Amino acid sequence: IRLSLVGSEMCKETGFGQLNAFCLMVFCLLYIPCAAALATIRKESGSTRWMLLSALFQLVVAWVVTFIVYRIGFSSEKGADKMLVTGIIVLGVAVYAVWAVRKIRKDRKNGACCGGSCSGCVGKEYCSK
């Protein structure tokens, strides 16, 4: 690396461009929260397991979203039809969202939200038992 390079020129020469910077920002926005948030999750759930699962889930979501953003950005740089890629991703997310909402409604209708008993259930109006 030449010492005469500064700022963006140095980044471009090392392969760190705008797409990489944007993906880094997306990942940092979505990954594990601060230690105080994790401590609160542990305290309120009463379980280290739930805290770790929460942290792992957030890491996985951050990585997947960043990967999708990078692939869309990379394909648009290479001249591929980014609208097709974006459409497929949006369609997949929409199908998953519809499935998840239907499953939640079905579970509530069957009393699954109450653990099989409506005595201590917060959402008693959803219980059929």
TORLUMLO-767334 format. One record per residue (C-alpha): residue number from 1; x, y, z. Coordinates in pm, 1 decimal, decimal comma, always signed. Layout:
N
{i NUM	xx X	yy Y	zz Z}
...
END
This chain:
129
{i 1	xx +0,0	yy +0,0	zz +0,0}
{i 2	xx +135,7	yy +336,4	zz -97,5}
{i 3	xx +155,7	yy +596,2	zz +174,1}
{i 4	xx +28,6	yy +867,2	zz -59,2}
{i 5	xx -320,2	yy +714,8	zz -60,4}
{i 6	xx -573,9	yy +868,5	zz +174,3}
{i 7	xx -927,9	yy +793,1	zz +281,1}
{i 8	xx -1150,7	yy +648,6	zz +11,9}
{i 9	xx -863,1	yy +578,3	zz -226,2}
{i 10	xx -698,6	yy +352,4	zz +31,2}
{i 11	xx -1026,7	yy +173,9	zz +100,0}
{i 12	xx -1090,3	yy +113,8	zz -270,1}
{i 13	xx -743,4	yy -27,0	zz -321,9}
{i 14	xx -788,7	yy -272,8	zz -35,4}
{i 15	xx -1128,3	yy -384,2	zz -168,5}
{i 16	xx -1345,4	yy -206,3	zz +87,6}
{i 17	xx -1602,8	yy -11,8	zz -110,2}
{i 18	xx -1942,3	yy +146,8	zz -57,1}
{i 19	xx -2123,3	yy -186,7	zz -62,4}
{i 20	xx -1897,8	yy -327,7	zz +210,2}
{i 21	xx -1947,1	yy -16,5	zz +421,9}
{i 22	xx -2325,3	yy -32,1	zz +382,6}
{i 23	xx -2330,5	yy -402,5	zz +473,8}
{i 24	xx -2118,2	yy -329,3	zz +781,7}
{i 25	xx -2370,2	yy -65,5	zz +890,8}
{i 26	xx -2663,8	yy -304,8	zz +837,1}
{i 27	xx -2491,5	yy -576,8	zz +1040,7}
{i 28	xx -2406,5	yy -337,5	zz +1324,8}
{i 29	xx -2767,1	yy -221,3	zz +1341,0}
{i 30	xx -2901,4	yy -575,4	zz +1374,0}
{i 31	xx -2650,9	yy -777,6	zz +1575,3}
{i 32	xx -2641,7	yy -845,3	zz +1951,8}
{i 33	xx -2746,5	yy -552,1	zz +2170,1}
{i 34	xx -2536,7	yy -416,8	zz +2453,4}
{i 35	xx -2455,7	yy -619,2	zz +2764,0}
{i 36	xx -2720,5	yy -430,1	zz +2962,7}
{i 37	xx -2994,4	yy -547,6	zz +2724,9}
{i 38	xx -2870,6	yy -907,0	zz +2750,1}
{i 39	xx -2860,9	yy -880,1	zz +3128,8}
{i 40	xx -3219,9	yy -752,6	zz +3125,5}
{i 41	xx -3329,4	yy -1042,8	zz +2906,1}
{i 42	xx -3164,2	yy -1284,3	zz +3150,2}
{i 43	xx -3318,1	yy -1115,9	zz +3454,7}
{i 44	xx -3671,3	yy -1097,2	zz +3312,4}
{i 45	xx -3672,1	yy -1445,1	zz +3162,7}
{i 46	xx -3486,7	yy -1596,5	zz +3457,8}
{i 47	xx -3281,4	yy -1806,2	zz +3219,8}
{i 48	xx -2932,2	yy -1783,5	zz +3077,3}
{i 49	xx -3050,5	yy -2015,4	zz +2799,7}
{i 50	xx -3307,8	yy -1762,8	zz +2672,4}
{i 51	xx -3048,5	yy -1486,3	zz +2685,8}
{i 52	xx -2805,8	yy -1692,3	zz +2476,8}
{i 53	xx -3079,7	yy -1798,3	zz +2233,6}
{i 54	xx -3180,1	yy -1434,6	zz +2194,9}
{i 55	xx -2821,6	yy -1333,5	zz +2121,6}
{i 56	xx -2777,2	yy -1620,2	zz +1874,6}
{i 57	xx -3105,3	yy -1536,0	zz +1700,2}
{i 58	xx -3002,9	yy -1172,8	zz +1659,2}
{i 59	xx -2664,5	yy -1273,9	zz +1519,8}
{i 60	xx -2825,5	yy -1508,3	zz +1267,7}
{i 61	xx -3078,7	yy -1244,7	zz +1159,7}
{i 62	xx -2804,0	yy -984,4	zz +1122,0}
{i 63	xx -2590,5	yy -1218,9	zz +913,4}
{i 64	xx -2877,7	yy -1331,5	zz +688,1}
{i 65	xx -3004,0	yy -977,5	zz +623,0}
{i 66	xx -2650,5	yy -853,3	zz +556,5}
{i 67	xx -2587,8	yy -1144,5	zz +320,7}
{i 68	xx -2907,2	yy -1065,2	zz +127,4}
{i 69	xx -2818,8	yy -694,9	zz +106,6}
{i 70	xx -2468,8	yy -780,7	zz -14,7}
{i 71	xx -2594,5	yy -1025,7	zz -277,7}
{i 72	xx -2847,6	yy -772,5	zz -410,7}
{i 73	xx -2581,1	yy -501,6	zz -420,0}
{i 74	xx -2323,1	yy -733,0	zz -576,4}
{i 75	xx -2563,3	yy -855,8	zz -844,1}
{i 76	xx -2657,9	yy -497,9	zz -933,0}
{i 77	xx -2289,4	yy -410,0	zz -966,7}
{i 78	xx -2238,5	yy -702,4	zz -1203,2}
{i 79	xx -2532,8	yy -606,3	zz -1425,3}
{i 80	xx -2777,3	yy -878,2	zz -1316,6}
{i 81	xx -3143,1	yy -791,0	zz -1285,0}
{i 82	xx -3163,6	yy -682,0	zz -922,2}
{i 83	xx -3540,0	yy -641,5	zz -938,5}
{i 84	xx -3579,7	yy -1015,7	zz -993,0}
{i 85	xx -3359,0	yy -1098,7	zz -696,3}
{i 86	xx -3533,9	yy -841,8	zz -478,6}
{i 87	xx -3875,8	yy -969,9	zz -586,6}
{i 88	xx -3789,3	yy -1328,1	zz -497,9}
{i 89	xx -3665,2	yy -1222,4	zz -154,1}
{i 90	xx -3969,8	yy -1003,9	zz -84,9}
{i 91	xx -4202,1	yy -1283,3	zz -198,0}
{i 92	xx -4027,0	yy -1529,7	zz +32,0}
{i 93	xx -4053,3	yy -1295,1	zz +330,9}
{i 94	xx -4423,3	yy -1229,4	zz +255,9}
{i 95	xx -4503,6	yy -1601,4	zz +230,5}
{i 96	xx -4325,1	yy -1665,4	zz +559,8}
{i 97	xx -4508,0	yy -1377,5	zz +731,3}
{i 98	xx -4848,6	yy -1506,0	zz +616,1}
{i 99	xx -4761,5	yy -1857,8	zz +732,9}
{i 100	xx -4642,2	yy -1731,1	zz +1073,3}
{i 101	xx -4954,5	yy -1520,2	zz +1132,0}
{i 102	xx -5182,8	yy -1810,9	zz +1040,7}
{i 103	xx -4991,1	yy -2045,2	zz +1271,4}
{i 104	xx -5014,3	yy -1800,7	zz +1561,8}
{i 105	xx -5389,1	yy -1756,8	zz +1509,6}
{i 106	xx -5440,0	yy -2133,6	zz +1486,1}
{i 107	xx -5238,2	yy -2192,3	zz +1803,1}
{i 108	xx -5435,8	yy -1927,4	zz +1990,6}
{i 109	xx -5763,2	yy -2074,9	zz +1869,7}
{i 110	xx -5656,6	yy -2417,3	zz +1997,5}
{i 111	xx -5550,8	yy -2279,4	zz +2336,3}
{i 112	xx -5177,9	yy -2324,6	zz +2278,6}
{i 113	xx -5110,3	yy -1971,5	zz +2401,9}
{i 114	xx -5223,1	yy -2078,9	zz +2746,1}
{i 115	xx -5018,8	yy -2394,6	zz +2769,7}
{i 116	xx -5341,3	yy -2596,9	zz +2758,8}
{i 117	xx -5507,0	yy -2417,4	zz +3050,9}
{i 118	xx -5681,9	yy -2080,7	zz +3048,6}
{i 119	xx -5658,5	yy -2015,9	zz +3423,5}
{i 120	xx -5336,8	yy -1811,9	zz +3407,0}
{i 121	xx -5354,3	yy -1707,6	zz +3044,6}
{i 122	xx -5314,6	yy -1339,4	zz +2966,7}
{i 123	xx -5504,1	yy -1373,4	zz +2639,1}
{i 124	xx -5810,4	yy -1561,2	zz +2772,4}
{i 125	xx -6023,6	yy -1429,6	zz +2488,0}
{i 126	xx -5824,8	yy -1648,6	zz +2249,9}
{i 127	xx -5865,9	yy -1967,5	zz +2449,4}
{i 128	xx -6128,9	yy -2215,9	zz +2344,9}
{i 129	xx -6098,9	yy -2434,9	zz +2655,4}
END
